[in-house]
């Protein structure tokens, strides 16, 4: 009887554990965010790179608009990685770096002190991030926020 109970438990345990899922950022979500950010950039006449990462900091979507410098590809991804790893806007780090002792921010791994990276939350859980690069940091932030607003 004890052996049968254990077999039953181990048979159904995997189904029970997989039925509980946390929120996540789907490809469709990433595309919707990217499209909204791109629409804002086009409306303003700004060409940028838009990177969307999952909650582990892995790339889901990358869009490089025509004419953007190649360096913005890495910068957009770095901003997004900073936002997802620290669960906050990169503007927080930018502002902190302007204050007394702010240079310590530069020593934090993956902390980017330039506006344009925002975390993406769903039901209070971080599911990913957006990073934008290509124009001024304030303009990158405006574009990133337009993407978040569409989510």
C-alpha positions as CSV (number, residue, x, y, z in Angstrom):
1,X,0.0,0.0,0.0
2,X,2.8,2.4,0.9
3,X,4.6,1.6,-2.3
4,X,1.4,2.3,-4.4
5,X,0.9,5.6,-2.6
6,X,4.5,6.7,-3.4
7,X,4.1,5.7,-7.1
8,X,0.8,7.6,-7.2
9,X,2.5,10.7,-5.6
10,X,5.4,10.6,-8.0
11,X,3.2,10.1,-11.0
12,X,1.0,13.2,-10.4
13,X,3.5,15.5,-8.6
14,X,5.1,16.7,-11.9
15,X,1.7,17.7,-13.3
16,X,0.8,19.7,-10.1
17,X,4.1,21.5,-10.1
18,X,3.9,22.5,-13.8
19,X,0.4,23.8,-13.5
20,X,1.5,26.7,-11.3
21,X,3.1,29.3,-13.6
22,X,4.3,32.8,-13.0
23,X,3.5,35.7,-15.4
24,X,5.9,36.0,-18.3
25,X,6.5,38.2,-21.3
26,X,5.4,36.5,-24.5
27,X,6.8,37.2,-28.0
28,X,3.4,38.8,-28.9
29,X,3.8,41.1,-25.8
30,X,7.4,42.0,-26.8
31,X,6.3,42.8,-30.4
32,X,3.4,45.0,-29.2
33,X,5.8,47.0,-26.9
34,X,8.3,47.3,-29.7
35,X,5.7,48.5,-32.2
36,X,4.4,51.2,-29.8
37,X,8.0,52.4,-29.0
38,X,8.8,52.4,-32.7
39,X,5.6,54.4,-33.5
40,X,6.6,57.0,-30.9
41,X,10.1,57.2,-32.3
42,X,8.9,57.6,-35.9
43,X,6.3,60.3,-34.8
44,X,9.2,62.3,-33.3
45,X,11.5,61.7,-36.2
46,X,14.0,59.7,-34.0
47,X,15.8,56.6,-35.2
48,X,16.7,54.2,-32.4
49,X,17.4,50.6,-31.4
50,X,14.7,49.0,-29.2
51,X,15.6,45.9,-27.2
52,X,13.1,43.7,-25.2
53,X,14.5,41.2,-22.7
54,X,12.8,38.5,-20.6
55,X,13.0,38.4,-16.8
56,X,16.4,36.6,-17.0
57,X,18.0,39.3,-19.2
58,X,17.8,37.3,-22.4
59,X,16.9,39.0,-25.7
60,X,13.3,38.4,-27.0
61,X,13.2,41.2,-29.6
62,X,15.6,43.7,-31.1
63,X,14.7,46.3,-33.7
64,X,17.3,48.6,-35.2
65,X,15.7,51.4,-37.2
66,X,17.4,52.7,-40.4
67,X,20.5,54.9,-39.9
68,X,21.1,54.2,-36.2
69,X,24.7,53.8,-35.2
70,X,25.8,50.3,-34.6
71,X,26.9,51.1,-31.0
72,X,23.3,51.6,-30.0
73,X,22.6,47.9,-30.4
74,X,24.8,47.1,-27.4
75,X,23.7,50.2,-25.4
76,X,20.0,49.4,-25.8
77,X,20.6,45.8,-24.6
78,X,22.7,47.1,-21.7
79,X,20.0,49.5,-20.6
80,X,17.4,46.8,-20.7
81,X,19.6,44.4,-18.8
82,X,20.2,47.0,-16.1
83,X,16.4,47.6,-15.8
84,X,15.5,43.9,-15.4
85,X,18.4,43.0,-13.1
86,X,17.8,45.9,-10.7
87,X,14.0,46.1,-11.2
88,X,14.1,49.9,-11.8
89,X,14.5,52.5,-14.5
90,X,18.0,53.3,-15.6
91,X,17.1,57.0,-15.0
92,X,17.4,56.2,-11.2
93,X,21.0,55.4,-11.8
94,X,21.5,58.4,-14.0
95,X,20.1,60.7,-11.3
96,X,22.1,58.9,-8.6
97,X,25.4,59.4,-10.5
98,X,24.7,63.2,-10.5
99,X,24.6,63.3,-6.7
100,X,27.4,63.2,-4.2
101,X,29.2,59.8,-4.3
102,X,27.3,58.8,-7.4
103,X,30.4,57.5,-9.1
104,X,29.9,54.4,-7.0
105,X,27.0,53.4,-9.2
106,X,29.5,52.9,-12.0
107,X,31.1,50.1,-10.0
108,X,27.9,48.0,-9.9
109,X,27.8,45.2,-12.4
110,X,25.2,45.7,-15.1
111,X,24.1,49.1,-13.7
112,X,23.7,51.6,-16.6
113,X,23.5,55.2,-15.5
114,X,21.8,56.5,-18.7
115,X,18.1,56.9,-19.1
116,X,16.3,54.6,-21.6
117,X,15.9,51.3,-19.8
118,X,12.6,50.4,-18.0
119,X,11.5,47.2,-16.3
120,X,8.3,45.6,-17.4
121,X,5.9,44.3,-14.7
122,X,2.8,42.1,-15.0
123,X,0.7,41.5,-11.9
124,X,3.4,43.0,-9.7
125,X,6.0,40.5,-11.0
126,X,8.9,41.6,-13.2
127,X,8.6,39.8,-16.6
128,X,11.2,41.7,-18.7
129,X,12.5,45.1,-19.7
130,X,12.9,47.5,-22.6
131,X,16.0,49.4,-23.6
132,X,16.2,52.2,-26.1
133,X,19.3,53.9,-27.5
134,X,20.0,56.2,-30.4
135,X,19.0,59.7,-29.5
136,X,19.5,61.7,-26.2
137,X,18.9,59.7,-23.0
138,X,15.8,61.7,-22.2
139,X,14.4,61.0,-25.7
140,X,15.3,57.3,-25.3
141,X,13.3,57.3,-22.0
142,X,10.3,58.9,-23.7
143,X,10.3,56.1,-26.4
144,X,10.7,53.4,-23.8
145,X,7.8,54.7,-21.8
146,X,5.6,54.7,-24.9
147,X,6.4,51.0,-25.3
148,X,5.5,50.3,-21.7
149,X,2.3,52.3,-22.0
150,X,1.2,50.0,-24.8
151,X,1.6,46.9,-22.6
